[in-house]
Amino acid sequence: MDELEFRASLRDALDHTTAPPSMPPGGALQAGRRAARRRTLAAGAAGAGVLAIVTALGLVVATAGSGARQAAGPGAPSPAPLASGNGPSVSVTPSPVPIGTGGETKPVWPTGVDGSPQGDRTARAGRKADAAKALAAHVISLVPAGYTAVPDAPMNIVQAQFEDKVGGQDRWSYLVTLEIRKGATAGQLIVEVYEPGLRPGAGLCDLIFWSAPGTCTTVQSGGQTVALSTGGKTDDRLDKWSTYRYPDGTTVYVAQSRQGNFSPENTAPPLTELPFDDQRLAALALDQAFHIVA
């Protein structure tokens, strides 16, 4: 299990947790501090528990036409993914509804293609899932000469994920991770797209992807301003990525990594050279195929 799966599984587990009863502010503060200490102590043992959650929730689905496997991922964002952003803090759980007489609640997910609420935040059919599959197909088409896409790599991710309601509308993110090869070495292309309202109110260099960048500069590409970032200060999985936010608020991240996947079992030698130079990486963030309206 990699960290993208960990994140998505943990979020879904929390989404299905019964809300605790209210308590006075003083007691809540003390309880919060105790919970923080428990989380710190439990962090090292979380992996085994999340593996069980992933198995139980069935968060891996096959993408159509490519053989790639989708693991609910930053998340991941986004994946994501350990994807995260500045801007206003928003909830990641829809409004709960009662499920019993004891005050238990469960989240209400967006409506699926069968007219019923989804079982979790990931769309596995319908226009959102189709948009993620189309995104994956386009990412494959961008692999430059000298590199080979591996669309059926087991750690690839193709995912449409409900993030939150913004202005009363469901807002989604779309994540694609694609393993690429050059000779015996392996790396990844990663694209994540957030619908309007999910990454508001910050400059491009403040729109954190999976971690805060080591460096970030803005450049002009096609008459638009794009941010170019390099390896995170505390997270070295991504080597370089570009960020662009459309006027409607849709935010696009295009990243490249020298690692074929982020699993501890990954044994493939890393790429010695990234596939895209800075100019091409900035231009890719403006690719209209990444401006998803689904």
Salt bridges, closest charged atoms under 4 A:
ASP12 OD1 - ARG121 NE 3.60
ASP15 OD2 - ARG121 NH2 2.25
ASP120 OD1 - ARG124 NH1 2.96
GLU163 OE1 - ARG11 NH2 3.42
ASP170 OD1 - LYS165 NZ 2.54
GLU179 OE2 - ARG181 NE 2.90
GLU195 OE2 - LYS128 NZ 2.83
ASP235 OD2 - ARG237 NH2 2.69
ASP239 OD1 - ARG258 NH1 3.05
ASP248 OD2 - HIS291 NE2 2.80
GLU273 OE1 - LYS182 NZ 3.90
ASP278 OD1 - LYS240 NZ 2.67
ASP287 OD2 - HIS138 NE2 2.68
